[in-house]
Amino acid sequence: MKNSKTPLVIILPNIRSAMNIGAIFRTADAVGVDKIYLSGYSATPKHPKVVKTAIGAEKTVPWEYNKDTKIIINDLKNLGYQIIGLEHTSTAEQIWDADLDFPIALIVGNEIHGIPDDQLRLCDKVIYLPMLGEKESLNVATATGIAAYNILERHLLASKK
C-alpha cells in the first residue's frame, strides 16, 4: 500500500501557525494526499517552522500557493472535486454520517475564525467532528488528521468493493 494515493487534496486558507501547516504536511504524506493548496497568509514550505515540523513531508507532498482561496476552490470544482468544508455550522453533518464522493477537496479553516462564509458557500458539503467535552473545537492539524484518516478509510473500503 506504500506510495498509493488517496483522491484527496487539502486546502489551507489563512492558517496562522506554520507549525500546524507542517503537521498537516506530515499527515498528508501519511494518508497519501494528492496535493496541498495554501492560500492567503498561510506559510509555505519555504518557512523554517513548516520545514521543522513537516520533517521532510514538505518534499514528498506536492503543494501550490494561490493568494485567493476562491480561485483554488472553483478550479477544483471544475476538475470534478467535491468541495468539503470541515467546520461546525448549523447545517453541517457529522463526518461519520456524511456521504462523500471522490475526488475530495477538504478545506479547513483558520485556527480562530474558521472558514469564512464566502468560502463556505462554495462548499458542496460541510462536515464537522463531534465534540463531547467542554471545548468547541480541536487544533486545526489534529482535526485535519482525523478527517483525512476518515476519508482514507472510506476510500480503502470503496476500493475493496
N, C-alpha and C positions, 0 to 999 in steps of 0.2 A: 504494500500500500504506500510505501515511501515514495515521495515525489509525485503523488497523484494530486489532482487539483479539485477543489470544490467550486461549483459555479456560483461564486460569491465574490463581490467586491465590497469594500468598506469605504464610506465617505466620512471624512473627519473635518467638519467645518468649525473654525474658531475654537479649537481645543487649546485651553490656556497652558497646560503643563506639557512641556517637551518630554518629560518622563512618562506621562500617560501615553503619548504617541509612541515612544519607544516600546513600552509594554504591549501596546496594540500590535506593533510590528512583530513582536515575538509570538503573540497569539496567532496572528495572521499566517506566519510561517508554519506553525504547528498544525493549523487547520487546513492549510493548502489554499488560502485565499488567492484569487487571481491577481488582484491589484488593490492598492490603497490610493484613494484620491484625497488629497489635502487641499483645504481652501481657507480663505480668509486669513486670519493671523496665526493659523496652525504652523508650528515649526516643521521644517522639512528634515529629512535625514542628514542634512548638512550641519544641523545643530549638534554641538557636542553632547548635550544631555540626551538627545534622541539616540545618538550613537552609543553612548554609555549604557543606556537601558535596553536598547534593542539587541545588544551583544551579537552583532553580525546579521541579524534578521533584516536590517535595512538594506543589505546587499542581496538577499535572497527573495524578497517580496518586491515585485515591480510597484512603482509609485509614480504619481503625477501630481503636479500642483496647478491649480487654477484659482485665482482670487475669487471668482464668482461661483458659488455653490450651485446656483440655479442652472448655470450652463452645464455643469457636470451632470446634474440630475436629468435635465432634458436630453442631453446626449445619450445617457444610459437608457432612458425610456425609449428613445428612437432605435436603440440596439436591441430592444426587447426585454430589458431587465424589469423585474417587478421591484418597485422602489418601496422599501420597508423602513419606516421610521421607528427607532427604539426610544419611546417616550411615553410617559404616563399621562394620558389625556382622558377626557370624559368618554370618548368614542374608541379608545384603544382596546385591543383584545389581548388577553393573556397570551404570552408566547406559546404556551402549551396547546391552546385551543385554536390558534390561527392557522388557516390554510395558506400555505406558501407555495409559490410557483417559481421554478428555476428558469433562468438565472436570477439571482437576487442581488440587489444593491442595498446594503444596510447602512443607513445614515444614523449616526449617533450625535448627540448634542453636546454643547458646551457644558462644562462642569457646574456652572452656576445657573445659567439661563435655559439650558436645554436646546431643543431645536426651534428656531424661530418659526412663527406662524406661516410666513410666506413660503418656507421650505416644507412645512408640514402639509400644506395644501397640495403640494406636488407629489406627495407620497400616495402610493396605491393602497397602502395599509399602514396602520400604526399599531405596534405591539408594545407590551410592557412586561417587566418581570415583577411578579407579585412580591410585595414587601410585608412581612408578618411582624416585624419589630417596630420600634419607635421611629426610626429614620424613614424618610420618604424615598431615598434613592441610594444606589451604590456608586462607588467610584466608577468613572466612565470606562476605564480599562477593564475593570472587573466585569461590569455589565456587558461590555462588548465581548469579552471572553465567553461568558455564559451563553449569550445569544449566538455567537459563532459556532460553539460546540453543539448547540441545539440544531442549528441549520446543517452542520456537518452530519449529525446523526440522521436527520431526515433525508439528506442526500444519499447516505450509505444505505439506508433502508429502502429507498426508492430504486436504487441501482440493483438491489438484490431481487426485485420483482420481475 
